[in-house]
Amino acid sequence: MMVEVGLVDVTPGARMALEEAGQPADEFVMRHANGDWGEIGTGVLKNNQVSLKEGFRIFSAYYLNTGVKIWIFTEEDRSFTQVLLPEEF
């Protein structure tokens, strides 16, 4: 199941971390949209599965090849997705 992501925003910190890693945000947004939610626990995985059916927020977490963690959130109405560093939340 593909998740609609709407408008995608990459925060300044995440943009810098992605540039330093030489990885595009699109790589992670596509994984997120395709249901590969990265490094999340079983509780978040279950929440995401419910969210797909009920229309709640979808969350993903990934490690860049530099070891930096990024988060991705898609809002409930699927109109907006943000790529950010955990400390920017």
C-alpha positions as a Markdown table, in Angstrom:
| # | Residue | x | y | z |
|---|---|---|---|---|
| 1 | Met | 0.0 | 0.0 | 0.0 |
| 2 | Met | 1.4 | 3.4 | -1.0 |
| 3 | Val | 1.1 | 6.3 | 1.4 |
| 4 | Glu | 0.2 | 9.6 | -0.1 |
| 5 | Val | 2.8 | 12.1 | 1.2 |
| 6 | Gly | 1.5 | 15.4 | -0.1 |
| 7 | Leu | 3.9 | 18.4 | 0.1 |
| 8 | Val | 7.3 | 17.3 | 1.4 |
| 9 | Asp | 9.4 | 19.6 | 3.6 |
| 10 | Val | 13.0 | 18.9 | 4.6 |
| 11 | Thr | 14.1 | 20.9 | 7.7 |
| 12 | Pro | 17.5 | 22.7 | 7.6 |
| 13 | Gly | 19.2 | 20.2 | 9.9 |
| 14 | Ala | 17.9 | 17.2 | 8.0 |
| 15 | Arg | 18.9 | 18.9 | 4.7 |
| 16 | Met | 22.5 | 19.4 | 6.0 |
| 17 | Ala | 22.7 | 15.8 | 7.3 |
| 18 | Leu | 21.5 | 14.4 | 4.0 |
| 19 | Glu | 24.0 | 16.5 | 2.1 |
| 20 | Glu | 26.8 | 15.4 | 4.3 |
| 21 | Ala | 25.7 | 11.7 | 3.8 |
| 22 | Gly | 25.4 | 12.2 | 0.0 |
| 23 | Gln | 21.9 | 10.8 | 0.2 |
| 24 | Pro | 18.8 | 12.4 | -1.3 |
| 25 | Ala | 15.7 | 12.9 | 0.8 |
| 26 | Asp | 13.7 | 11.3 | -1.9 |
| 27 | Glu | 15.4 | 8.0 | -1.2 |
| 28 | Phe | 13.8 | 7.9 | 2.3 |
| 29 | Val | 10.5 | 9.6 | 1.4 |
| 30 | Met | 10.0 | 6.8 | -1.2 |
| 31 | Arg | 10.8 | 4.1 | 1.4 |
| 32 | His | 8.3 | 5.8 | 3.8 |
| 33 | Ala | 5.6 | 6.0 | 1.1 |
| 34 | Asn | 6.1 | 2.3 | 0.2 |
| 35 | Gly | 5.7 | 1.1 | 3.8 |
| 36 | Asp | 9.3 | 0.5 | 4.6 |
| 37 | Trp | 9.4 | 2.5 | 7.9 |
| 38 | Gly | 13.0 | 1.8 | 8.7 |
| 39 | Glu | 14.2 | 1.5 | 12.3 |
| 40 | Ile | 11.0 | 1.6 | 14.3 |
| 41 | Gly | 9.9 | -0.6 | 17.2 |
| 42 | Thr | 7.0 | -3.0 | 17.1 |
| 43 | Gly | 4.8 | -0.5 | 18.9 |
| 44 | Val | 5.3 | 2.1 | 16.2 |
| 45 | Leu | 4.9 | -0.5 | 13.5 |
| 46 | Lys | 1.5 | -1.5 | 14.9 |
| 47 | Asn | 0.5 | 2.2 | 15.2 |
| 48 | Asn | 1.5 | 2.8 | 11.5 |
| 49 | Gln | -0.5 | -0.2 | 10.4 |
| 50 | Val | -3.6 | 1.1 | 12.3 |
| 51 | Ser | -2.8 | 4.6 | 10.9 |
| 52 | Leu | -3.0 | 3.3 | 7.3 |
| 53 | Lys | -6.6 | 2.1 | 7.9 |
| 54 | Glu | -7.8 | 4.9 | 10.2 |
| 55 | Gly | -6.0 | 7.9 | 8.7 |
| 56 | Phe | -3.6 | 8.8 | 11.5 |
| 57 | Arg | -0.1 | 10.1 | 11.3 |
| 58 | Ile | 2.6 | 7.8 | 9.8 |
| 59 | Phe | 6.1 | 7.7 | 11.3 |
| 60 | Ser | 9.4 | 6.4 | 10.0 |
| 61 | Ala | 13.0 | 6.5 | 11.2 |
| 62 | Tyr | 16.1 | 5.9 | 9.2 |
| 63 | Tyr | 19.9 | 6.0 | 9.7 |
| 64 | Leu | 21.9 | 7.8 | 7.1 |
| 65 | Asn | 25.2 | 6.2 | 6.0 |
| 66 | Thr | 26.9 | 8.6 | 8.4 |
| 67 | Gly | 25.0 | 7.1 | 11.3 |
| 68 | Val | 22.8 | 10.2 | 11.7 |
| 69 | Lys | 19.1 | 9.4 | 12.4 |
| 70 | Ile | 16.3 | 11.1 | 10.5 |
| 71 | Trp | 12.6 | 11.0 | 11.1 |
| 72 | Ile | 9.8 | 11.3 | 8.6 |
| 73 | Phe | 6.2 | 12.1 | 9.5 |
| 74 | Thr | 3.2 | 12.2 | 7.2 |
| 75 | Glu | 0.2 | 14.0 | 8.7 |
| 76 | Glu | -3.2 | 12.5 | 9.2 |
| 77 | Asp | -4.8 | 14.1 | 6.1 |
| 78 | Arg | -1.7 | 13.0 | 4.0 |
| 79 | Ser | -1.3 | 16.6 | 2.7 |
| 80 | Phe | 2.1 | 17.1 | 4.3 |
| 81 | Thr | 5.3 | 15.1 | 5.1 |
| 82 | Gln | 8.3 | 16.4 | 7.0 |
| 83 | Val | 11.8 | 15.0 | 7.0 |
| 84 | Leu | 13.7 | 16.1 | 10.2 |
| 85 | Leu | 16.3 | 15.3 | 12.7 |
| 86 | Pro | 14.9 | 14.0 | 16.1 |
| 87 | Glu | 16.2 | 17.1 | 17.8 |
| 88 | Glu | 14.2 | 19.3 | 15.5 |
| 89 | Phe | 10.9 | 17.8 | 16.6 |
